[in-house]
């Protein structure tokens, strides 16, 4: 595995090339361009605020719902798109794969990296929103790199899993968007885990996305140390999933050019 990762590092400039290509292709011929990285989560935030705050009165424990949901939606959009876009990272490049040799994991990793650029751009709105709602940035930001690292590791694992699984089971391309819709409501994106009965909260933290989203909220909204026990669960899950999916991807890679 370490040998494969070193090889991947040697192809880092190719990764950067694919990142640039993906970003340009995503926003080609659009008027707003990369501004959609901000507009999309803002639109979703507006819709969810109307539905879950105005109509359903979902409790956010004193945090304005637009801010509460925007932070979660930015993270969710990055993770879910890593899964959906990662699922076609190989099949959409079959011509390149059949003609040129390079480590195939470059493709899903570049996909995730390009989506992380979108996530970073949308996250630029968070400090102004915190200022508007009179919420300060505190020393708890020291925990932010840990949460970000877990999120990125999960995203890469999702992309590796989806891209290799689709090679074996092509129908998964149509199943994954359905799973994403389920995941949106199975994860605390539009609601808080704190709204659940205490006996059920622990089960929700078995979902690794829960630790990430609630970690962001704890740090940025509640100015508190994220629950390190639950964050550790997310980290352990992300590490195990990455190891499994990376080995699985490398096994599929051996006969990729023949089946793609």
N, C-alpha and C positions, 0 to 999 in steps of 0.2 A: 504493500500500500504506500509506504514512504517513497519507494522508487517511482511509483506512478505520480505521486504528488510533486516530486522533484522534476519529473518530466513535464508535468503541467506548468511548473514555474518557468521552465525553459521556453515554453510557448506563450509566455505572458503577453508578448506584443501581439500575437495573433488574437488572444482574448480581447485585447483593447481594440483591435480592428473590428472584431465581430460586435463588440459593444457599440462602437460608433455606427456600424452598419444597421444594427437593430433599432437604434434610436432614430436614425434618419428615416428608415423604412416605416417606422410606426407613425411618424407625423408628416410623412411626405404628402404634399398637395393639400395640407390643411391650412386654414387661415390663421388659427391661433398657435399652431405648432406645439411645442413642448409645454405650452401653457395649459394644455389639457391635463397635464399631471396634477395641476392644482384645481382645475375646474371640475373634473370628475368627482373627487372626494367631496368638494364643496356642494355639488348638486345632490349627491347622496346624503350628505349631512342635512341639507335643507329638507329633503323628503322625509328622512327618518325623524327629524325634529318635529315636523308636522304630525306624523303618524304616532310616534311613540311618546312624545312629550305633550303635545296639545290634545290629542284624542285619547290615548291610552294612559297618560299620566304616569309613565315609568319613572320610578324614583332614581335620582342620581346622587342622593345624599349631599345635597347642597351645591353641587357643581352644575353650572349652566349646561343644558343638554347639548347645544351645538358644539361646545368644546369637548364635552364628555364623549360624544359620538365621533367627532372629527379625528381625534387621536386614535381611537380604535379602528376607524375605517381606513385611515392611512396605512396602518399596520396590516389590516386584513386585506386590503387591495394588493399590497405587495406580496403577501403570502399566497393568496388565491391565484393571482396572475402568474406567479412563479410555477404553480401547479399546472394551470391551463396552458400557458405559453410554453412551459417546459415539455409538455406532452407532445408538442409538434417540433421540438428543437431539432430532432434527428430527421424526421420524415420530410420536413420542409427544406432540408439541405441534402436530399438524397443524391442529387447530381454531383455536388461537391464531394460527398463522402465516397462515391464510387470512383472518383478520378484522382483525388489527392489524399496523401497520407498526412494525418495529424491526429493527436489524441482526441477521440470523439467526445470526451467529457468537456472539452473546450466549449462545445455548443450549448449545452444546458447551463453551464456556469456563466458563460457570457450573457445568456438570456436573463439569468437572475441578476447579474451585475447591471445590465441595462435597466432593469426594473427598479433596482436599488437607486439608480439616478433619479427616476421618477419619484420614488419615495422620499429621497432627500429634498427634492424641489418642493413637494407638497408639505414637507415638514418645516419649511421656512416660514410657513404661515403660523406655526404654533407660538413662537414668542410674541408676535403682535396680538394674537388672540388672547394669550395669557395677560398681556398688558391691558387689553380692552376690558377684560373681566376682572381686573385687579387681583390677579394671582401671581405671586412672585416666583422667580427661579431661585431655588435654594441649593444648599450643599448636597442634597440628595441626588443631584445630577451625577455624582461620582459613580452611581450604580447604573447609569444609562448605557455605558459601553458594554456591560455584561448583558443587559436585555437586548441590545442591538446585535451582539454576537450570537446569542441564542436564536434570534429571529432570522439572521442570515443563514445560520447553519440549518435551520428548519427549511428555509426556502430552497437552499441548494439540494437538500435531501429530497424534498418534494419534486423538484425538477428532474433529478437523477432517476427517482422512482418512476415518475410518469413517462419520461422519455424512453426508458428501457422497457417498461411494461407495455407501452403502445406498440412497440416493435413486435412483441409476442402476441398481444391481443389488440388488434386494430379497433375493435368496437369500443375500447375504453375512451377513445376520443370523444364519443358521444355520451359516455357515462360520467366523465369527470365534471362537466359543467353542472350536472344534476347534484353530484356530491358536494360541489362548492356551495350550492344554494342551501343544502342541508347544513353544511358546516357554518354558514353565516349565523344561523339561529341556534346551533349547538354550541357555539362559542359566545362569550359575553361581549358581543360587539354593540348591540343595541340596548343591552341591559347590563347590570352589574351583578357579579356573583354574590355580592352582599344582599341582594334582593331575595336570594333563595333561602330556603330553610337550612339551618346549620348542618343537619344530617346529610344534605345533598351537596353541599359546597365542595366537600372533599372529592366527590366523584367528578365534578366539573374540572377540578384541577388536574385530573388525570389526562385531560386534553392539554397538550403542550402549548397550544395557542393561548389558553387561558392565562398561564403564567406570564407570557409575554405581554399580552394586552393589559392585564391587571398590574403588571410591573410598570409599564408606561404611565398608567393612571396614578399609581402610588407616587411615583417620582415627580410627575409634572403637575398633577391636579391636587393631590392630597398632601403633598410635601412630607412624605413619610418613607421610611425604608421599606422596599417591597418585601413581601413575605418570602424569606430566603429558602424556607422549606419547599414551598410550591415552585419557586424559581429553580431550585435544584432538581425538582422532578422534570421540569421542562428541559433543563440542560442535559440531564441524563438521557431523556428520551431523544433529544436532538442528536447527541453523540452516538447513541446506539443505532438510531435510524440512519445516520450518515454512513457509519461503518458498513451496515448491511446493504444499503442502497448503492454505495460506491462499489462494493465487491460484486453485487448483482449486475451493475452497469458494465463492469469490466468483463464479466462473463458473456454478456450479450454482445459486447463490442467485438469479440473474437470472430463472430460470424455475421457481423452487421452488414457488411458490403454485399453479402450473398442474399440476404432476406429483405433488404430495404427497397 
